Amino acid sequence: MVEMWVLLLFLDNNLKEYAGHQENDKGEWVELGMSGCLKFRRTLQRNGLADTASGRTRVTCENRMVELKTNREGKIVVARVLDE
């Protein structure tokens, strides 16, 4: 378990997707951090994934406790968000 900044996608108040890592400009796999998460969120919003007025769709950056795992490509990723 580790505490880190993650990008969360909620649909109908249910957590559907999350991300805590990204590939940087040098091609390295790194944690998003707060600034990276906010940048990713702005990019999603510019490309059409915006929060809805009804609250049915919400994209947010939060500092959460997560469980990490290594994926099949050998990269560390968020396995699940623990404090939903």
Secondary structure, DSSP 4 states (H G I P E B T S, - for coil): -EEEEEEEEEETTEEEEEE-EEE-TTS-EEE-HHHHHHHHHHHHHHTT----TTSSEEEEEEEEEEEEEE-TTS-EEEEEES--
